[in-house]
Amino acid sequence: MHHETEDAHASNGHEAVAKVSSAAEDRRMIAGEDDMRILNDAVSKVSPHAVKDLLSLGICIGCIFRLSGVRGHIFSCPSLLLSILHPVIGEPTDSSTHRYTGIGGNEDSGAAHSSQESECEPVICSICLGVLQFTYFDDKKMLVKKDSADELAVSIANLVKKEGHEFDNFSLEVSIPPVIAENEHVVLLYMKKKYGSELWFQEKFLSERISAKDALKLSLCNPLEKLLDVKSSGSSTFRIRLTYAQPRASGKNQNITERSQGCKRRRTGTENIFSTVHGSVVDGIECSDISTSEADAGIRKPSDGLQDNENSDCFKFPLEKVNQPCHLAFLCYRTHIYIGGRYLKYSRNVSQTRWIIDDERMGEASVEEIIGGNILPMCLGDNYKFHAAGREDINVRMLGSGRPFLVEIQNSRHVPSEALIKEIEVKINNLENKLVRVKNLKLVDSHGWSLMQEGEEEKQKQYAALVWIDRPLKDEDMQAISSLKDKKILQRTPIRVLHRRSPLEREKIIHWMKIEKIAGSSQYFLLHLCTQAGTYIKEFVHGDLGRTHPSVGSILGCRAEILQLDVTEVKMDCFLDE
C-alpha cells in the first residue's frame, strides 16, 4: 500500500510536470512572437558594459534585467537564458561564461554536464542569493535546484493540493531576507561610482526597478494559475506564501541599509520565520525585525536617490562570494473565517471558556468547547478561537435572545455554505445534555467582528437576580428601588477578582430597577435591572464590604445577599433575528 501511495504521488508529480510543460509549450506556440518581442525589447535595454561587469560579479540574468530598469512581462516568460544576451556581449569564448544562469536555470548545452558536476554547489547570484535561480535549501536542509519557474510552480501546486484547500482564487506572497536589498544597494553604488557619468548608465540605471520579490511573483503566477486552474488575486483569502531566509552573514555587508542612514546598529531577532511556519528553528538563519516591504521600499527607488557615500565603511565591495542559497519554506493557508451568532446557556455548571485549575476541570463543560468543537470539524480548520461580547460567571445562566459570539476558524480548508451552517446549528441544539443552544448562526466577515467589539463597549445588559434581605420587604422598598433611574454608582475592583484585576474605581450606571415579589415569601424577591456593560451585579446587591456604593443593601438600609443570577438580555444589534 505504501508503494502504491508513493507511485501515486510520483504519477501525480509527473502529470503536473507534463501539464505545466504542456502549458509552457502552449504559451510558446500561441504567444511565441510576443515572447520574442518582449525578450528582444528587454535585451535592447541592457548595456554591454553593464552586462559584462555584472556577470563578472556573479549576478544572474534576472537581476541584470532588473538593475537595467527592465520591467513588465519579461519575468513571466517561460525562461531567461544567458544565450539571449549573446547579441549584446557576443558568443562565449569559454565555458566560464556559462557560469551565471538566471531565471530559467541552465542552457540546453548544460545538459552535457556530468552528474558529478551537477552534485557540486551551484553558482549563486551575489544579489538575489539564488531566489531568481530557483535554487534553495528545503525544510530538510537538502539542496534543491529547479530548472525553471514552471518546475518550481509544480512543487508549490503539489503542496497546495496535498493540503486539501477549497478556493476560487489565490494570492502569492513572497518574503525575502533584507540582505538581498542590501546587496543590491551595494552593487548599484559600485555601478554609479564606475559609470555614473556615462549616458547609458543615466538612461538605464536611474530608472525605477522591479524588486527581486516581484520578479519572482511574476515568473510564478502564470504557471500556478494553469496548474491550480484558478486566477491569482491580491485580495484573495487563500494565500500561498514563500518565505526565504538566509544563513547568517559574516558581517561584512550586514545591516547595510540601516548603516547607510547613519551607520546605526539595528536590532535583530533570534527567532526564525521557520519557527512560525513549521514550529521548529533552523539553526543559523538570519532573522530581522525589518519587514520585506521596508527593504523593498528602499531598493525600488531610482538610483539617483542613492547616497553619495561610496567611500564610507558602511559599504564593502566587492560582495563576498555566496556559497549557499536561501532556505525556502512553503506555506499555504486561508485567512481566518468567522462564524457568528448568539448563544444561550441553561446550566449553572458550565463556564464560558475552558476552565482548568491545578489540572482539574471546573464545571462539566464550556460554551467554547460545545460550540467551537462542533464548528471546527465541519470547516476542516487547524484550530479555533472563541470570542464573546462579555462573559457571565460559571453559575450564571444566559437567557433571553442570547449573547453575541464569534468563532474564529484558523486555516479553514472548507468554507461552509448556508446549508452546512444550518446543519451545525441543528446539531448543537440537539445535543443530548441541552446545556447550550445557538441561534442565528451565520458566516460573517471582519465587519461582524468590528460590530461586536463596538457594541460590547456601548451595550446595556438586563438581569434577574434572586435576592434575600434580613428583614421583611416593605412597599416603600419597592418604591425606593423603582424610582431610581440612570443612577450612577462607584465600584472598586471586587475582592473576589482582585487577584487578577487592577485595583481601580469605576463609575457605572444603573438604568432602571424593579422588584418582583415571590408568593409566600417576605424576605426573598426577584430584582430585575438594566445596567451599563461592565457592572458587577453581585457586588451591587451586597455592597462588597462598602467597595460598591450605593448598593441595594445601602438603598434599603439592610443586609442584602444575591442567591442566583441570570442574564436576561444583551442589548446589541449584531446577530439578531432577521
Salt bridges, closest charged atoms under 4 A:
GLU6 OE2 - HIS2 NE2 2.94
GLU6 OE1 - HIS3 ND1 3.92
GLU25 OE1 - ARG28 NH2 3.20
ASP41 OD2 - LYS45 NZ 3.52
ASP53 OD2 - LYS194 NZ 3.07
GLU91 OE1 - HIS86 ND1 3.40
ASP150 OD1 - ARG27 NH2 3.60
GLU163 OE1 - ARG413 NH2 3.04
GLU166 OE1 - HIS414 ND1 2.66
GLU173 OE2 - ARG239 NH1 2.94
GLU173 OE1 - ARG241 NH1 3.33
GLU182 OE2 - ARG266 NH1 3.41
GLU184 OE1 - ARG66 NH2 2.96
GLU184 OE2 - ARG209 NE 3.55
ASP214 OD2 - ARG300 NH1 2.78
GLU225 OE1 - LYS231 NZ 3.96
GLU258 OE1 - ARG266 NH1 3.34
ASP289 OD2 - ARG267 NH2 3.03
ASP296 OD2 - LYS213 NZ 3.13
ASP308 OD1 - LYS192 NZ 2.70
ASP313 OD1 - LYS316 NZ 3.70
GLU369 OE2 - ARG354 NE 3.29
GLU369 OE2 - ARG361 NH2 2.96
ASP382 OD1 - ARG413 NH1 2.77
GLU392 OE2 - LYS345 NZ 3.90
GLU392 OE1 - ARG403 NE 2.84
ASP393 OD2 - ARG496 NH1 3.41
ASP393 OD2 - LYS538 NZ 2.97
GLU408 OE2 - HIS336 NE2 3.15
GLU408 OE1 - HIS387 NE2 2.88
GLU425 OE2 - LYS422 NZ 3.57
ASP475 OD1 - LYS517 NZ 3.69
ASP477 OD2 - ARG471 NH1 2.77
ASP486 OD1 - HIS511 ND1 2.95
GLU516 OE1 - HIS528 NE2 2.69
GLU539 OE2 - ARG496 NE 2.59
ASP544 OD2 - ARG547 NE 3.70
GLU561 OE2 - ARG559 NE 3.25
ASP566 OD1 - ARG348 NH2 2.82
ASP566 OD2 - ARG397 NH2 2.76
GLU578 OE2 - LYS442 NZ 2.64
